[in-house]
Amino acid sequence: MIQSNWAVLLCKFSDDASEPFDRDYYEDLFTSTGNGSQNMVDFFRDVSHGNIDTGGSQVFGWYTFDQKFSDYTGSGANQAGRQELIDWAREAAIADGVKLSNFVGVVVCMNVPTDLFGGGSGVVCDNGTTEPRQLGQEMGHLYGLDHSRVDGSTEDYQDPWDAMSTAAAFSAPHPRYAWIGPGLNAANMAGRGWLDQSRVWTASGRSFETVVRLRPLFRRDLPGFLVAVVDGYYIEFRNKDGWDAGVPRPAVLIHRFEDNRSYLMPARNGERDLVAGSVFRTADLASPFVAPFRPQTTVKVLEINSNEQFATIRLHHQAAFREPSLGPAMLFGGVAEGGDGFIFVGGKILRVPPRSPIYPFLEQLAAYATSDAVNSIHMRTAVRREMLSTIVALAEKQMRTMLVFRQPARAFEEEEHTGD
């Protein structure tokens, strides 16, 4: 577990001395004194599978700026103004003797409605946003997390089951901290190296079909798998409790991770939270010609038992067909090295010259001959159709080449004949 402590700086503008919460609120929210109350220590411990411990965070202040509220010019369009506010807070803390170098970052808690943001230089919240719902995302940015999205879109804040989409997320009321949740999705956790790999079901690149039972993503106290990973897709179960108390229903979610962002994947029926009977599929299995040459993953939710805290899924993965290889001892090899190859036909040895047009035909014939290794009749038929279609295409290409060479010869003969 990595100690990742924050300096929490309580700050006021010079023209407003109000204090929206007592000091105990901030102590409970950010430090180990509030352990077990669904504070920020609990949040990062759970969504990091125990990798991050912020329990040693400390609260400092109140600090009163020399500046008035009207002096603050920061916004999403004015990042310099935002940085200026963090600088005011840091300068006040340093003047008070706080060694900020001992902390991973600062959380500036303003006493009046000011701003909400997080980034490489710190986090700012105010009297209306000092709550786990908002802080999970903003503090998450300092750990390198980006806003989450849905498959097929480049818009941010599109995954309401994820803390990195807080602007549109499913949150739940809390008696002490106003609003909490949701947690992080498994893809975002994996992107930070936070998944407990001993609790992740994984598969090789080979084809398989199996049934897996998943526990809720953040319930490390329960035995069993918390995540299944197949062909780059992260499959998780999110129950309607804890950090996820605000989600509409217990469901299985599927994400992929690309360019440091998670993308929520829809089921076949378009729904993004999969329930019993829902099916997710990565390729069009209805295409008998294209499908065998692409990897295909199918996830079907068999059962969700909210009371017993598990979801059962069936996983089917069909690895992409790879054309059979004849290996280094193939009889018609040698072309790549510039030497001759040979084939046996009718008991006779025939030479295949370097870069011979016969070579690609032989490759396809060899693949056709070895397609018996494909167990599925459906796939074997599709593979053979592909090889025969390729042979026809090669033959047509070779015919066109021959015609190109012949046409000038005919023209020359006609010209000579006319000249006579």
N, C-alpha and C positions, 0 to 999 in steps of 0.2 A: 504494500500500500504506500502510495506517494503522499507525503505531506504537502498540501497545496493551500497555504493559509493566506487570507485576505486581510487587508487593512480597511476597516469600515469607518469612513469619515463622516460624522454628522455635521452638517453645515447650514448656515443661515446667511441670508442677505442682510445688509446693514439696516434696511428699512422695514424688516419684519422679524420679530424675536420669537414668534410662535414655535412650539415644539409639538408636532402632531402625535407623537407616541412617547411613552416614557422610555427610559433607557433600557429597562428590562425587555421591552419588545425587541429592540435591536440585538440585545445579547442573546435572547432566545432564538431569534431568526437566523443569526449568522454564526453562532459559536456552539461549542459542545454543551453549553448549559441547557440548550433546547433539544438535545438528542431525543429521538423518539416522538417528537411533536410534529413531524413532517416539515422540518426546517430545511435550510439550504445544505446543512451538513448531511442530513438524511437523503436529500435529493441527489447530491453528487455521489454519495456512497452507493446508492441503489442503481443509478443510471450508468455508473462506471463499473458495476459488478465488483465493488470493493477496491477498485484501483486508486481512487482519489479520496483523500481525507482532508476536509476543510475545517475540521474541528478546532484547530489552533488559531482560527481567525480572531482578531481583536477589534473592539469598538473604541474609537477615539472621538473626542469632541464633547460638547458642541463648540464649533468654530464659527465666529462671525466674520464674514468678509468685509473688507473696506468698500466693496462695490454694492450698489443697489440692484434690485431685481431688474430694473430698466437697463442696466449696463450689460445684461446678458444678451448676446446676439446670436447664440448658437442655434442650429437647426440641421436637418438633413442636408440642406443646400449650403450650409455654412459650417463645415467641419472645423475650421479654424476657431470659430467662436466656441464650439464644443470643447475643443482642446484647451482653450483659455480657461473655461470653468474648471476643468480637471486640474489645471496648473494652479489656480487659486486655492483649491482644496489641498493639493500637495504642499504648497508653500506654507499654508497654515499649520499643517501637521508637522512638517520639518521644523518650523519655528518652535513648536511645542516639544521638540526632542524625539519625535517618532522616527525610527529607522525604517523607512519604507523599503529599503533594499532587503529586508527580512521577509517580505511578503511577495506573493506571486502577482498581485495587482491590488488596485484600490476600488472600493465601491463608495461613491460619493452619494450620500443620502440628503437631499435638499428638503427643507421644511415646508416649502410651498410648491404649487404646480410649476414645474420648470422644464423638464425634458426627460426622455428615456432613451438610452442608447448604450451600446457596449462595443468595445473594440480593443485594439492592441495596447491602448494607453490607459484603459480603465472603464468603469461602468458608472453611469449616472442614473439615479432614480429619484423620485420625490414622494411627497406625502400620499399620492394616489397610486403609486406603483411599487412601493416597497413591500412586495409580496412574492412568494415562490413562483406563481404563474409567470410573472414578467421577468424575474431575476434568473430563472433557469435558462432562458434564451440569451439574455444580455451577458451574463457571466460565462455562458457557453461559448460566446464568440472569442473570449480570451483563451479558450482551449482549442481554438481553431475550427469551431463548428460554423457552418454556413446555413442559411435558411433552406428549409426543405421544400421539395416540389412534388408534382405528380408526373407520371409518365406522359410524354407527349407535349409537355409545356415547359417553358423557361421562366414562368412566373414564380415568384417567391411566395411564401406563406400559404401553400396550397395543401399541406398535409395536416389536417386538424388533429390527428392522433400523435403529433410529434411536438416536443417543446420548442423546436426551432421554427415553428409556424404559429407562434403565440398570438399573432394578430387575428388568427381565425381558428384557434385551437379549442378543443373540448376541455374545459376546465371545470372544477368543482368548488363550491363554497367551503370555507374552512372557518371554524369558530374562533381561531386565534389570528390567522394570517390572511384573512379575506378570501383569497383564491389560490388554489394549487393546481398543478398538473397542466397538461399530461406529461408523461415521461418521454425519454428519447426512444426512437426506433432502433432496431438492432443494426441496421446498416450504418447509421450515424455512430453508434457505439463501436462498431468494427472499425470505422474510419479513424477513430482515436486509439485503437488498440485496447479497448475497454471490455470487450466480450470475454467472459470466462470460457476459454477454449475447452476446458474439461466438461463443459455443459452444452457444447455445440455438437449437433449431429451433422456429420459431413459424409460425402460419398466420393468415390473415385470417379474418373471420367468415363467409366464403363456404363453400359445400360443396366438398369435395375428397376425393380418395383418392390416397394416395401411400405409398411405402415409404421408411423412414428407418433408417439404421444408427447405433447409439449406441455410444459408448465408455464404459468404466466411469466413474462419476460423478466420481471424484477423480483420474483420469488425464489431467491437462492436458498431459502430455508427449506424448500420442498425438494425431494429427490426427483431426478429425471432431467431430461433435456429442456433447455430454455430457448434454444434456437435451432433450426435446421437450415443448412446452407447447401444449395444445389445449383451448380452452374452459375455462380455469381448472384443468386437470388437468396435473400435472407427472409426466412419464414418464422413468424413469431405469433404467440398467443397473447392477447391483451384482455384481461378480465376487467369487469366493471367495478373496480375497487382500488384503494390506495391512490397512487398518483393518477390512475386512469378512472377514477370514480365518475368523471364527467363524460366519458365516452357514451355513445348511444346504446351500445349493446356489447356483450362479450363477442370477440371476433378474432379471426386469424388475419394478419396483415402480411403483405409481401412487398419487399423493397429491393431495389438495386442501388448501387453506389457508383457515381461517376463524377469526375472533376470535383471531388470533395463535397458532393451534394447527394442526399438520398432522394430517390424517386419512388413514390408509392405506385404500385402496380394494380390495375383493376382486374376483377374477375371477368369471366366470359360474358356475364350479364351486365357488365358495366359498373357493378357495385365495387367499392373500394375496401369494404370490410367484409371478409368472407365468413359466412355462417354455415351450418350443416347443409350439405348439398351443393355448396358453391364450388365452382371449378375455375382454376387459373391455368392457362396454357400459353406456352411461349411461341409455338409455331402452329401453322395450319395443318393439322393432321388429315384434313379432308383432301389434300392434294397428293395423289399417289406418285406424282412424278418428282416434285420438288422436295417434299417432306423428308424422304430418307437421307438427303444430303445435308440436312441441317440438324443440329442438336435440338431435341424437344424435351421440355419439362412440363409435366402436368401435376398439379396439386389439387386434390379433392378433399374437402373438409367432411369427415365422416361423422364427427360428434363434437359437441362443445358442452362440457359439464361445468357450469359456473360454480356450483356448490362444492364439487370435488376438485376444482381448480385444475382442469386439464382440457386440452383439445386433442382430438385424434385426427390425423391426416394421412391420406394415402399419397405416396410420392411415386411417380413413374418418370423415369428418364431414359430417353433413347439417344445414345451417343450418335454423333454424325457418322455416316458411312464413310469409311476410308477405302479408297481403291486398293485392292490387294497388291502387294509388292512382290516381285519375283526375287528380290534380293540381289546381292552383288554377283551371283553366279549365273545370271540369266543368259541364255544362249545367244540372244541377239543384242547383247550389250556392246560396250566399247565405243559407242558413237560419241559420248561426252569427252572421251580421251582422244578422239580423232582416229582411232583404229577401226578395223572391220569387226562386225558381229556375224553370227552364223545362225541358221535355223535348219532343222531337219524336216524335209518334206519327201514322203515316199521313199524313205531310206537314203535320200541323198542330202549332202551338205550343201546349202546354198549360202553364198556370201551376201551380207547386208553392208553395203558401203557406208562410209561416214555420211551423216545427214541425209540418208536415203529417205524418200517419201514413204517407203514401206514401213519405216520404223513406227510412226504413230498408229498405223493400222495394227501392227503386232501388239502394241501396248493395249489397245482396246480389246483385241482378241484374247490376250492373256487375262485381262480383267474379267471378260465374259466367262472364260473357261474356269476361273477360280471363284466365280460368284456362288458356287455351291456352298461355300463357307458361310454364307448369310443364312441364318436360321429361319427368319420370317419369309414365308412364301410371297407375301405382299411386297416386302422390300426387295427380295431377290428378283421378282418380276420387274419392278421399277428400275433396279440396277441394270438388268439386261437390256431393257428398253433404252436406257440412257446410253449404254455402250453401242448398241446397234444404231441409234440416232447419230452418235458421234462418227461412226464408221461411214454412214451415208453422207454426212456433212463433209468428211474428209475426202470421200470419193468425188463429190461435186466440186470441191475446191481444186482437186487434182485435175479434173476434167477441164475446168476453166483455165487452169495453167497451160494445159496442152493446147487448148484452142488459141490462147494468146500466142503461143509459139508457131502455130500453124498458119494463122491468118497472114502475117507478113510474107510467108513463103508463097501462099496462093496469090497474093497481090503481085509479087515479083514475077511469078510465072505468067500471070495475065499480062503484065506490062511487056514481058519479052515476047509473048505471043502476038500482042498488038503491034509490036515493033517489026515483026516479020511481015 
